[in-house]
Amino acid sequence: MPENKKILLTAFLIGLAVAIADTAYFEYAYNHQILTPDPLWLLLVCLNPPSFLGVIFIDVKATTTQVVILQFVVAMLNAFLYAWVASKFLKMRRRSA
């Protein structure tokens, strides 16, 4: 596998892992108190920008299927975002060399 494809695949997998960690944190560890400052929450939101798509369910009790589909879409968007950013850095590196 060429070196650039390995880097893009790695970036894709890192983006996917970040989205999965974000989902796991909010489902299992977050205490849902709005006024509690939580640096890990802020870090995960900054590392997973597509997670803001969850705002569509802010006033609605979503079904399990809807939540799973939303989290899948968010994970894929984040993974593709990381791969896209990595490809832009690779293009910049190639131009500067």
N, C-alpha and C positions, 0 to 999 in steps of 0.2 A: 504494500500500500504506500503510495507517495506520502512524503512528509506532510504536505499541506492537508491532505485528507485526514491524516491522523490527528492533526491539530484541530481541524473542524469537528471531527467526531468527538474528541475530548471536550471541546467547548460545548457541544450539544449535550453530552452526558452530564457535564457540570451544571448546565442550565436546568436539565431535568431533575438532577439531584437537589438543587436549590428549591425548585418548585415543590418537590415531594417533602422536603424538610419543612417548608413553609406550611404546607397542608397539615402535616403531622403535628407541628407545633400548635396551630390554631385548633385542631380537633382534640388534642390530648393534654396540652400543657397550659394553654392560655387561660387565665382566670376570668376573662371577659369583663373586667372593670375598666371603664372608659378613662377614669381619672388617674389610673396607675401608670406612671411613666415606665416604659419597659424598653430598654435599649435593644434587646434582641428582636422585639417586634418591629422596631424601626429599621433595623438592619435587614430583616427578612423582607420587609415591604420595599426597601430600596433595591434589594437584589432580585426581587420578583415583581417588576412593574405590572405585568398582566394580572396580578392578583386583584387589582382594582376592579376587574370585571365582576367580582363578587358583590359589588355595590348594588347590582340589579336585584339582589335578593334581600336587601336591607330591611324591607317592611313586609316580606312575604315568607311564609313558612314553606321552604322548598322541600320537594320530595327527595328521597335518596337518589333516585335516578337523575334528577336535575343537578344535584350537587356533584355526583360522580362525573357527569358529562361536563359540567363547568370546570371541575378540577382537572380533568383530562385536557380540555382546551387550554386552560391556563398553563399547564405543564408543557404542552407542545409549543405554545407561543413563546414561553420563556426559553425553552431549549433552542428554538429557531432564532430567537433574539440573540442569544449568546453566540451561536454559530455565525450569524450575520455580522456581529461586531468583530468576531475573530477573523472573518474573511476580509473585512475592511482593514484591520491591522496588518494582515498578510499582504494585501495590495499596497499599503503604504510602505511596508518594509521592502517589498520587491522594487518599488519605484525609487526608493532612497539608495538601494544597493547598486 
